[in-house]
Amino acid sequence: MLVPALTGCFGEPENKKERYSPVVFLVKEKSTLFSSGITLTIDSTDRTLQLSLNFVSPKNIPFPIDKNYKDTLSATAFKFEFYNNGKLVSLDRAVVCPSNGYLSEGRNYFGKEIFSQLEFASDTIDLKETTSLGMYVPFYAFQDLKLGKQDLELKIYQTVFCSPSQRAIKYYDPAFKDSSLVYKKYYAEKILLSATVRFSIVVPPIYKTTLYGGGLELRNDSTFSPVGMDNTIWNSSLPDIYWTVTYPKDQYYARTPTQKSTASYDGRDTFNIYHYSVNDSIVFTVYDYDDLSKDDWLGTWRGSLGGLSSGKRFGFGNVKWFDIKGKSSGIIN
């Protein structure tokens, strides 16, 4: 089972600094304010597409103003939609990452998991303060397109503006005859910034491997014991275990559910990995979930996807044994 709630990335996409080159695109449509206030660039490696918006004249944007509280609504989020032959690009799943901020803090990552169709939104940004916005899209997101040259259409737009931060509003409660502060944002639907561009990419061969997790058990010996890791009033002191997959390189790909208060994880997790070669490197990391602080690392294993075809049981870090098997479907496009 795959848990879609966690989103994120860490590390840099492979070949980020070595092979980026500009992608030529044609503008099909662009709003007047987009033309005067934003520049779009598209760059690519053989495995990653980078989208960058640079805000050059935000002062020219007529931001909506809340009539009651005179709040200038200068924050918004941008939607990105990829089309091929007039239809949204379909996919099983993928993870897109922002073009900056790759540091991870336990389970707190940056990025978005995409399911069914290749469309996603950026985080909300204040256009008065932010100078640029970028996203990395892995080429395995185009897993349903045939390999070779493909023509794409990308739509970028926003629909709503909001307060850049929560505002403190004094509220009087007649029932209690008392005043208190209420924190809220104000919103206004207004489309000012939009563009549609066309360009081509060369889709590489995309492989599919299905991973079958068979559970794991933590060590309990003279060098490590899981007892006492989570001391709480209501629960046992055993850790709350989950594990993650990172691919490519050190980029978050997926994670399992969390099993509470245990020294062993008995979940039978199944999910698909879309990758670029038979022997691509993959990473498994086991964590102890923590509500109040950074999740505790329990062990990391790095190896070849191709080496998992016969099933493996191996130990690493504070993990006594970890069961995993990979079934390859070969090239799927």
Contacts in CASP RR format, 6 or more apart in sequence:
PFRMAT RR
TARGET T0000
AUTHOR 0000-0000-0000
METHOD contacts of the structure
MODEL  1
MLVPALTGCFGEPENKKERYSPVVFLVKEKSTLFSSGITLTIDSTDRTLQ
LSLNFVSPKNIPFPIDKNYKDTLSATAFKFEFYNNGKLVSLDRAVVCPSN
GYLSEGRNYFGKEIFSQLEFASDTIDLKETTSLGMYVPFYAFQDLKLGKQ
DLELKIYQTVFCSPSQRAIKYYDPAFKDSSLVYKKYYAEKILLSATVRFS
IVVPPIYKTTLYGGGLELRNDSTFSPVGMDNTIWNSSLPDIYWTVTYPKD
QYYARTPTQKSTASYDGRDTFNIYHYSVNDSIVFTVYDYDDLSKDDWLGT
WRGSLGGLSSGKRFGFGNVKWFDIKGKSSGIIN
1 256 0 8 1.000
1 257 0 8 1.000
1 269 0 8 1.000
1 270 0 8 1.000
1 271 0 8 1.000
2 93 0 8 1.000
2 254 0 8 1.000
2 255 0 8 1.000
2 256 0 8 1.000
2 269 0 8 1.000
2 271 0 8 1.000
3 254 0 8 1.000
3 255 0 8 1.000
3 256 0 8 1.000
3 257 0 8 1.000
4 113 0 8 1.000
4 115 0 8 1.000
6 107 0 8 1.000
6 109 0 8 1.000
6 113 0 8 1.000
6 252 0 8 1.000
6 255 0 8 1.000
7 95 0 8 1.000
7 109 0 8 1.000
7 110 0 8 1.000
7 111 0 8 1.000
7 112 0 8 1.000
7 113 0 8 1.000
8 95 0 8 1.000
8 97 0 8 1.000
8 109 0 8 1.000
8 110 0 8 1.000
8 111 0 8 1.000
8 112 0 8 1.000
8 113 0 8 1.000
8 252 0 8 1.000
9 95 0 8 1.000
9 97 0 8 1.000
9 98 0 8 1.000
9 102 0 8 1.000
9 109 0 8 1.000
9 110 0 8 1.000
9 111 0 8 1.000
9 136 0 8 1.000
9 251 0 8 1.000
9 252 0 8 1.000
10 102 0 8 1.000
10 103 0 8 1.000
10 104 0 8 1.000
10 109 0 8 1.000
10 110 0 8 1.000
10 246 0 8 1.000
10 250 0 8 1.000
10 251 0 8 1.000
10 252 0 8 1.000
11 102 0 8 1.000
11 104 0 8 1.000
11 249 0 8 1.000
11 250 0 8 1.000
11 251 0 8 1.000
12 102 0 8 1.000
12 249 0 8 1.000
12 250 0 8 1.000
12 251 0 8 1.000
13 45 0 8 1.000
13 47 0 8 1.000
13 48 0 8 1.000
13 97 0 8 1.000
13 136 0 8 1.000
13 138 0 8 1.000
13 248 0 8 1.000
13 249 0 8 1.000
13 251 0 8 1.000
14 45 0 8 1.000
14 47 0 8 1.000
14 48 0 8 1.000
14 248 0 8 1.000
14 249 0 8 1.000
15 45 0 8 1.000
15 46 0 8 1.000
15 47 0 8 1.000
15 48 0 8 1.000
16 45 0 8 1.000
16 48 0 8 1.000
16 136 0 8 1.000
18 45 0 8 1.000
19 45 0 8 1.000
19 46 0 8 1.000
20 43 0 8 1.000
20 44 0 8 1.000
20 45 0 8 1.000
20 50 0 8 1.000
21 43 0 8 1.000
21 44 0 8 1.000
21 45 0 8 1.000
22 41 0 8 1.000
22 42 0 8 1.000
22 43 0 8 1.000
23 42 0 8 1.000
23 43 0 8 1.000
23 44 0 8 1.000
23 49 0 8 1.000
23 199 0 8 1.000
23 200 0 8 1.000
23 201 0 8 1.000
24 199 0 8 1.000
25 40 0 8 1.000
25 42 0 8 1.000
25 154 0 8 1.000
25 197 0 8 1.000
25 198 0 8 1.000
25 199 0 8 1.000
26 197 0 8 1.000
26 198 0 8 1.000
26 199 0 8 1.000
27 195 0 8 1.000
27 196 0 8 1.000
27 197 0 8 1.000
28 153 0 8 1.000
28 196 0 8 1.000
28 197 0 8 1.000
28 198 0 8 1.000
29 194 0 8 1.000
29 195 0 8 1.000
29 196 0 8 1.000
30 194 0 8 1.000
30 195 0 8 1.000
30 196 0 8 1.000
31 191 0 8 1.000
31 192 0 8 1.000
31 193 0 8 1.000
31 194 0 8 1.000
31 195 0 8 1.000
33 60 0 8 1.000
33 61 0 8 1.000
33 192 0 8 1.000
33 193 0 8 1.000
34 193 0 8 1.000
34 194 0 8 1.000
34 195 0 8 1.000
36 57 0 8 1.000
36 60 0 8 1.000
37 55 0 8 1.000
37 56 0 8 1.000
37 57 0 8 1.000
37 58 0 8 1.000
37 60 0 8 1.000
37 61 0 8 1.000
38 53 0 8 1.000
38 54 0 8 1.000
38 55 0 8 1.000
38 56 0 8 1.000
38 193 0 8 1.000
38 195 0 8 1.000
39 53 0 8 1.000
39 54 0 8 1.000
39 56 0 8 1.000
40 51 0 8 1.000
40 52 0 8 1.000
40 53 0 8 1.000
40 156 0 8 1.000
40 195 0 8 1.000
40 197 0 8 1.000
41 51 0 8 1.000
41 52 0 8 1.000
41 54 0 8 1.000
42 49 0 8 1.000
42 50 0 8 1.000
42 51 0 8 1.000
42 52 0 8 1.000
42 154 0 8 1.000
42 197 0 8 1.000
42 199 0 8 1.000
43 49 0 8 1.000
43 50 0 8 1.000
43 52 0 8 1.000
44 50 0 8 1.000
44 201 0 8 1.000
46 139 0 8 1.000
46 202 0 8 1.000
46 204 0 8 1.000
47 138 0 8 1.000
47 139 0 8 1.000
47 140 0 8 1.000
47 204 0 8 1.000
47 248 0 8 1.000
47 276 0 8 1.000
48 136 0 8 1.000
48 137 0 8 1.000
48 138 0 8 1.000
48 139 0 8 1.000
49 136 0 8 1.000
49 137 0 8 1.000
49 138 0 8 1.000
49 139 0 8 1.000
49 201 0 8 1.000
50 99 0 8 1.000
50 134 0 8 1.000
50 135 0 8 1.000
50 136 0 8 1.000
50 137 0 8 1.000
51 80 0 8 1.000
51 99 0 8 1.000
51 134 0 8 1.000
51 135 0 8 1.000
51 137 0 8 1.000
51 154 0 8 1.000
51 156 0 8 1.000
52 99 0 8 1.000
52 132 0 8 1.000
52 133 0 8 1.000
52 134 0 8 1.000
53 78 0 8 1.000
53 132 0 8 1.000
53 133 0 8 1.000
53 134 0 8 1.000
53 156 0 8 1.000
54 131 0 8 1.000
54 132 0 8 1.000
55 127 0 8 1.000
55 130 0 8 1.000
55 131 0 8 1.000
55 132 0 8 1.000
55 133 0 8 1.000
58 74 0 8 1.000
58 127 0 8 1.000
58 128 0 8 1.000
61 74 0 8 1.000
61 127 0 8 1.000
61 192 0 8 1.000
61 193 0 8 1.000
62 192 0 8 1.000
63 72 0 8 1.000
63 73 0 8 1.000
63 74 0 8 1.000
63 127 0 8 1.000
63 161 0 8 1.000
64 73 0 8 1.000
64 161 0 8 1.000
64 188 0 8 1.000
64 190 0 8 1.000
65 71 0 8 1.000
65 72 0 8 1.000
65 73 0 8 1.000
66 73 0 8 1.000
66 163 0 8 1.000
66 186 0 8 1.000
66 188 0 8 1.000
69 167 0 8 1.000
69 169 0 8 1.000
69 186 0 8 1.000
71 163 0 8 1.000
71 167 0 8 1.000
71 186 0 8 1.000
73 161 0 8 1.000
73 162 0 8 1.000
73 163 0 8 1.000
73 186 0 8 1.000
73 187 0 8 1.000
73 188 0 8 1.000
74 126 0 8 1.000
74 127 0 8 1.000
74 128 0 8 1.000
74 161 0 8 1.000
74 164 0 8 1.000
75 124 0 8 1.000
75 125 0 8 1.000
75 126 0 8 1.000
75 127 0 8 1.000
75 161 0 8 1.000
75 162 0 8 1.000
75 163 0 8 1.000
75 164 0 8 1.000
76 124 0 8 1.000
76 125 0 8 1.000
76 127 0 8 1.000
76 158 0 8 1.000
76 160 0 8 1.000
76 161 0 8 1.000
76 162 0 8 1.000
76 193 0 8 1.000
77 121 0 8 1.000
77 122 0 8 1.000
77 123 0 8 1.000
77 124 0 8 1.000
77 125 0 8 1.000
77 158 0 8 1.000
77 160 0 8 1.000
78 121 0 8 1.000
78 122 0 8 1.000
78 133 0 8 1.000
78 156 0 8 1.000
78 157 0 8 1.000
78 158 0 8 1.000
78 193 0 8 1.000
79 119 0 8 1.000
79 120 0 8 1.000
79 121 0 8 1.000
79 122 0 8 1.000
79 155 0 8 1.000
79 156 0 8 1.000
79 157 0 8 1.000
79 158 0 8 1.000
79 159 0 8 1.000
80 119 0 8 1.000
80 120 0 8 1.000
80 121 0 8 1.000
80 122 0 8 1.000
80 135 0 8 1.000
80 154 0 8 1.000
80 155 0 8 1.000
80 156 0 8 1.000
81 88 0 8 1.000
81 118 0 8 1.000
81 119 0 8 1.000
81 154 0 8 1.000
81 155 0 8 1.000
81 156 0 8 1.000
82 88 0 8 1.000
82 89 0 8 1.000
82 118 0 8 1.000
82 119 0 8 1.000
82 137 0 8 1.000
82 152 0 8 1.000
82 153 0 8 1.000
82 154 0 8 1.000
83 89 0 8 1.000
83 152 0 8 1.000
83 153 0 8 1.000
83 154 0 8 1.000
83 155 0 8 1.000
84 145 0 8 1.000
84 150 0 8 1.000
84 151 0 8 1.000
84 152 0 8 1.000
84 153 0 8 1.000
85 151 0 8 1.000
86 153 0 8 1.000
88 117 0 8 1.000
88 118 0 8 1.000
88 119 0 8 1.000
89 117 0 8 1.000
89 118 0 8 1.000
89 141 0 8 1.000
89 142 0 8 1.000
89 144 0 8 1.000
89 145 0 8 1.000
89 152 0 8 1.000
90 116 0 8 1.000
90 117 0 8 1.000
90 118 0 8 1.000
90 144 0 8 1.000
91 114 0 8 1.000
91 115 0 8 1.000
91 116 0 8 1.000
91 117 0 8 1.000
91 118 0 8 1.000
91 141 0 8 1.000
91 142 0 8 1.000
91 143 0 8 1.000
91 144 0 8 1.000
92 115 0 8 1.000
92 143 0 8 1.000
92 272 0 8 1.000
92 274 0 8 1.000
93 113 0 8 1.000
93 114 0 8 1.000
93 115 0 8 1.000
93 272 0 8 1.000
94 113 0 8 1.000
94 114 0 8 1.000
94 118 0 8 1.000
94 137 0 8 1.000
94 138 0 8 1.000
94 140 0 8 1.000
94 141 0 8 1.000
94 143 0 8 1.000
94 274 0 8 1.000
95 111 0 8 1.000
95 112 0 8 1.000
95 113 0 8 1.000
95 114 0 8 1.000
95 138 0 8 1.000
95 251 0 8 1.000
95 252 0 8 1.000
95 253 0 8 1.000
96 111 0 8 1.000
96 112 0 8 1.000
96 114 0 8 1.000
96 120 0 8 1.000
96 135 0 8 1.000
96 136 0 8 1.000
96 137 0 8 1.000
96 138 0 8 1.000
96 141 0 8 1.000
97 110 0 8 1.000
97 111 0 8 1.000
97 135 0 8 1.000
97 136 0 8 1.000
97 251 0 8 1.000
98 110 0 8 1.000
98 111 0 8 1.000
98 122 0 8 1.000
98 123 0 8 1.000
98 134 0 8 1.000
98 135 0 8 1.000
98 136 0 8 1.000
99 134 0 8 1.000
99 135 0 8 1.000
99 136 0 8 1.000
100 134 0 8 1.000
101 110 0 8 1.000
102 110 0 8 1.000
104 252 0 8 1.000
105 294 0 8 1.000
106 287 0 8 1.000
106 294 0 8 1.000
106 295 0 8 1.000
107 255 0 8 1.000
107 287 0 8 1.000
107 289 0 8 1.000
107 295 0 8 1.000
108 294 0 8 1.000
109 252 0 8 1.000
111 252 0 8 1.000
112 120 0 8 1.000
112 121 0 8 1.000
114 120 0 8 1.000
114 141 0 8 1.000
118 137 0 8 1.000
118 141 0 8 1.000
118 142 0 8 1.000
120 135 0 8 1.000
122 133 0 8 1.000
122 134 0 8 1.000
122 135 0 8 1.000
124 162 0 8 1.000
125 133 0 8 1.000
126 164 0 8 1.000
126 165 0 8 1.000
128 164 0 8 1.000
129 164 0 8 1.000
138 248 0 8 1.000
138 251 0 8 1.000
139 201 0 8 1.000
139 203 0 8 1.000
139 204 0 8 1.000
139 206 0 8 1.000
139 276 0 8 1.000
140 206 0 8 1.000
140 274 0 8 1.000
140 275 0 8 1.000
140 276 0 8 1.000
142 150 0 8 1.000
142 201 0 8 1.000
142 203 0 8 1.000
142 206 0 8 1.000
142 333 0 8 1.000
143 206 0 8 1.000
143 208 0 8 1.000
143 274 0 8 1.000
143 332 0 8 1.000
143 333 0 8 1.000
144 333 0 8 1.000
145 203 0 8 1.000
145 333 0 8 1.000
146 203 0 8 1.000
146 333 0 8 1.000
147 203 0 8 1.000
147 204 0 8 1.000
147 205 0 8 1.000
147 206 0 8 1.000
147 331 0 8 1.000
147 333 0 8 1.000
148 202 0 8 1.000
148 203 0 8 1.000
148 204 0 8 1.000
149 200 0 8 1.000
149 201 0 8 1.000
149 202 0 8 1.000
149 203 0 8 1.000
150 200 0 8 1.000
150 201 0 8 1.000
150 202 0 8 1.000
150 203 0 8 1.000
151 198 0 8 1.000
151 199 0 8 1.000
151 200 0 8 1.000
152 198 0 8 1.000
152 199 0 8 1.000
152 200 0 8 1.000
152 201 0 8 1.000
153 196 0 8 1.000
153 197 0 8 1.000
153 198 0 8 1.000
154 196 0 8 1.000
154 197 0 8 1.000
154 198 0 8 1.000
154 199 0 8 1.000
155 194 0 8 1.000
155 195 0 8 1.000
155 196 0 8 1.000
156 194 0 8 1.000
156 195 0 8 1.000
156 196 0 8 1.000
156 197 0 8 1.000
157 191 0 8 1.000
157 193 0 8 1.000
157 194 0 8 1.000
157 195 0 8 1.000
158 191 0 8 1.000
158 192 0 8 1.000
158 193 0 8 1.000
158 194 0 8 1.000
159 189 0 8 1.000
159 190 0 8 1.000
159 191 0 8 1.000
160 187 0 8 1.000
160 188 0 8 1.000
160 189 0 8 1.000
160 190 0 8 1.000
161 187 0 8 1.000
161 188 0 8 1.000
161 190 0 8 1.000
162 185 0 8 1.000
162 186 0 8 1.000
162 187 0 8 1.000
162 188 0 8 1.000
163 185 0 8 1.000
163 186 0 8 1.000
163 187 0 8 1.000
165 185 0 8 1.000
166 183 0 8 1.000
166 184 0 8 1.000
166 185 0 8 1.000
167 183 0 8 1.000
167 184 0 8 1.000
167 185 0 8 1.000
167 186 0 8 1.000
168 181 0 8 1.000
168 182 0 8 1.000
168 183 0 8 1.000
169 181 0 8 1.000
169 182 0 8 1.000
169 183 0 8 1.000
169 184 0 8 1.000
170 179 0 8 1.000
170 180 0 8 1.000
170 181 0 8 1.000
170 182 0 8 1.000
171 179 0 8 1.000
171 180 0 8 1.000
171 181 0 8 1.000
171 182 0 8 1.000
172 178 0 8 1.000
172 179 0 8 1.000
173 179 0 8 1.000
173 180 0 8 1.000
203 333 0 8 1.000
204 276 0 8 1.000
205 276 0 8 1.000
205 331 0 8 1.000
205 333 0 8 1.000
206 274 0 8 1.000
206 275 0 8 1.000
206 276 0 8 1.000
206 331 0 8 1.000
206 332 0 8 1.000
206 333 0 8 1.000
207 274 0 8 1.000
207 275 0 8 1.000
207 276 0 8 1.000
207 277 0 8 1.000
207 278 0 8 1.000
207 280 0 8 1.000
207 328 0 8 1.000
207 329 0 8 1.000
207 330 0 8 1.000
207 331 0 8 1.000
207 332 0 8 1.000
208 272 0 8 1.000
208 273 0 8 1.000
208 274 0 8 1.000
208 275 0 8 1.000
208 328 0 8 1.000
208 329 0 8 1.000
208 330 0 8 1.000
208 332 0 8 1.000
209 272 0 8 1.000
209 273 0 8 1.000
209 275 0 8 1.000
209 305 0 8 1.000
209 306 0 8 1.000
209 308 0 8 1.000
209 326 0 8 1.000
209 327 0 8 1.000
209 328 0 8 1.000
209 329 0 8 1.000
209 330 0 8 1.000
210 270 0 8 1.000
210 271 0 8 1.000
210 272 0 8 1.000
210 273 0 8 1.000
210 326 0 8 1.000
210 327 0 8 1.000
210 329 0 8 1.000
211 245 0 8 1.000
211 269 0 8 1.000
211 270 0 8 1.000
211 271 0 8 1.000
211 272 0 8 1.000
211 273 0 8 1.000
211 308 0 8 1.000
211 324 0 8 1.000
211 325 0 8 1.000
211 326 0 8 1.000
212 268 0 8 1.000
212 269 0 8 1.000
212 270 0 8 1.000
212 324 0 8 1.000
212 325 0 8 1.000
212 326 0 8 1.000
212 327 0 8 1.000
213 267 0 8 1.000
213 268 0 8 1.000
213 269 0 8 1.000
213 270 0 8 1.000
213 323 0 8 1.000
213 324 0 8 1.000
213 325 0 8 1.000
214 266 0 8 1.000
214 267 0 8 1.000
214 268 0 8 1.000
214 269 0 8 1.000
214 323 0 8 1.000
214 324 0 8 1.000
214 325 0 8 1.000
215 264 0 8 1.000
215 265 0 8 1.000
215 266 0 8 1.000
215 267 0 8 1.000
215 268 0 8 1.000
215 322 0 8 1.000
215 323 0 8 1.000
216 241 0 8 1.000
216 243 0 8 1.000
216 264 0 8 1.000
216 265 0 8 1.000
216 286 0 8 1.000
216 319 0 8 1.000
216 320 0 8 1.000
216 321 0 8 1.000
216 322 0 8 1.000
216 323 0 8 1.000
217 263 0 8 1.000
217 264 0 8 1.000
217 265 0 8 1.000
217 319 0 8 1.000
217 320 0 8 1.000
217 321 0 8 1.000
218 224 0 8 1.000
218 226 0 8 1.000
218 239 0 8 1.000
218 241 0 8 1.000
218 263 0 8 1.000
218 264 0 8 1.000
218 298 0 8 1.000
218 318 0 8 1.000
218 319 0 8 1.000
218 320 0 8 1.000
219 225 0 8 1.000
219 226 0 8 1.000
219 317 0 8 1.000
219 318 0 8 1.000
219 319 0 8 1.000
219 320 0 8 1.000
220 226 0 8 1.000
220 227 0 8 1.000
220 263 0 8 1.000
220 320 0 8 1.000
224 318 0 8 1.000
226 238 0 8 1.000
226 239 0 8 1.000
226 263 0 8 1.000
226 318 0 8 1.000
227 237 0 8 1.000
227 238 0 8 1.000
227 263 0 8 1.000
228 237 0 8 1.000
228 238 0 8 1.000
229 237 0 8 1.000
229 238 0 8 1.000
229 239 0 8 1.000
229 288 0 8 1.000
229 296 0 8 1.000
230 236 0 8 1.000
230 237 0 8 1.000
230 238 0 8 1.000
230 239 0 8 1.000
230 240 0 8 1.000
230 261 0 8 1.000
230 288 0 8 1.000
230 290 0 8 1.000
231 237 0 8 1.000
235 260 0 8 1.000
235 261 0 8 1.000
236 261 0 8 1.000
238 261 0 8 1.000
238 262 0 8 1.000
238 263 0 8 1.000
239 261 0 8 1.000
239 262 0 8 1.000
239 263 0 8 1.000
239 288 0 8 1.000
239 289 0 8 1.000
239 296 0 8 1.000
239 298 0 8 1.000
240 258 0 8 1.000
240 259 0 8 1.000
240 260 0 8 1.000
240 261 0 8 1.000
240 262 0 8 1.000
240 288 0 8 1.000
240 289 0 8 1.000
240 290 0 8 1.000
241 258 0 8 1.000
241 259 0 8 1.000
241 262 0 8 1.000
241 264 0 8 1.000
241 265 0 8 1.000
241 286 0 8 1.000
241 287 0 8 1.000
241 288 0 8 1.000
241 289 0 8 1.000
241 298 0 8 1.000
242 255 0 8 1.000
242 256 0 8 1.000
242 257 0 8 1.000
242 258 0 8 1.000
242 259 0 8 1.000
242 265 0 8 1.000
242 286 0 8 1.000
242 287 0 8 1.000
242 289 0 8 1.000
243 255 0 8 1.000
243 256 0 8 1.000
243 265 0 8 1.000
243 284 0 8 1.000
243 285 0 8 1.000
243 286 0 8 1.000
243 287 0 8 1.000
243 322 0 8 1.000
244 252 0 8 1.000
244 253 0 8 1.000
244 254 0 8 1.000
244 255 0 8 1.000
244 256 0 8 1.000
244 284 0 8 1.000
244 285 0 8 1.000
244 287 0 8 1.000
245 253 0 8 1.000
245 254 0 8 1.000
245 255 0 8 1.000
245 271 0 8 1.000
245 273 0 8 1.000
245 282 0 8 1.000
245 283 0 8 1.000
245 284 0 8 1.000
246 252 0 8 1.000
246 253 0 8 1.000
246 282 0 8 1.000
246 283 0 8 1.000
246 285 0 8 1.000
247 253 0 8 1.000
247 273 0 8 1.000
247 275 0 8 1.000
247 280 0 8 1.000
247 281 0 8 1.000
247 282 0 8 1.000
247 283 0 8 1.000
248 275 0 8 1.000
248 276 0 8 1.000
248 280 0 8 1.000
248 281 0 8 1.000
249 281 0 8 1.000
250 283 0 8 1.000
253 273 0 8 1.000
254 271 0 8 1.000
254 273 0 8 1.000
256 265 0 8 1.000
256 267 0 8 1.000
256 269 0 8 1.000
257 267 0 8 1.000
257 269 0 8 1.000
258 289 0 8 1.000
259 265 0 8 1.000
259 266 0 8 1.000
259 267 0 8 1.000
265 286 0 8 1.000
273 282 0 8 1.000
273 305 0 8 1.000
274 332 0 8 1.000
275 282 0 8 1.000
275 305 0 8 1.000
278 305 0 8 1.000
278 306 0 8 1.000
278 328 0 8 1.000
278 330 0 8 1.000
279 304 0 8 1.000
279 305 0 8 1.000
279 306 0 8 1.000
279 307 0 8 1.000
280 304 0 8 1.000
280 305 0 8 1.000
281 302 0 8 1.000
281 303 0 8 1.000
281 304 0 8 1.000
281 305 0 8 1.000
282 302 0 8 1.000
282 303 0 8 1.000
282 304 0 8 1.000
282 305 0 8 1.000
282 308 0 8 1.000
283 300 0 8 1.000
283 301 0 8 1.000
283 302 0 8 1.000
283 303 0 8 1.000
284 300 0 8 1.000
284 301 0 8 1.000
284 322 0 8 1.000
284 324 0 8 1.000
285 297 0 8 1.000
285 299 0 8 1.000
285 300 0 8 1.000
285 301 0 8 1.000
286 297 0 8 1.000
286 298 0 8 1.000
286 299 0 8 1.000
286 300 0 8 1.000
286 318 0 8 1.000
286 319 0 8 1.000
286 322 0 8 1.000
287 295 0 8 1.000
287 296 0 8 1.000
287 297 0 8 1.000
287 298 0 8 1.000
288 295 0 8 1.000
288 296 0 8 1.000
288 298 0 8 1.000
289 295 0 8 1.000
290 296 0 8 1.000
298 317 0 8 1.000
298 318 0 8 1.000
298 319 0 8 1.000
299 316 0 8 1.000
299 317 0 8 1.000
299 318 0 8 1.000
299 319 0 8 1.000
300 316 0 8 1.000
300 317 0 8 1.000
301 314 0 8 1.000
301 315 0 8 1.000
301 316 0 8 1.000
301 319 0 8 1.000
301 322 0 8 1.000
305 326 0 8 1.000
305 328 0 8 1.000
306 326 0 8 1.000
306 328 0 8 1.000
308 324 0 8 1.000
308 325 0 8 1.000
308 326 0 8 1.000
309 325 0 8 1.000
309 326 0 8 1.000
309 327 0 8 1.000
309 328 0 8 1.000
310 325 0 8 1.000
311 323 0 8 1.000
311 324 0 8 1.000
311 325 0 8 1.000
311 326 0 8 1.000
312 323 0 8 1.000
312 324 0 8 1.000
312 325 0 8 1.000
313 321 0 8 1.000
313 322 0 8 1.000
313 323 0 8 1.000
314 321 0 8 1.000
314 322 0 8 1.000
315 321 0 8 1.000
315 322 0 8 1.000
316 322 0 8 1.000
END
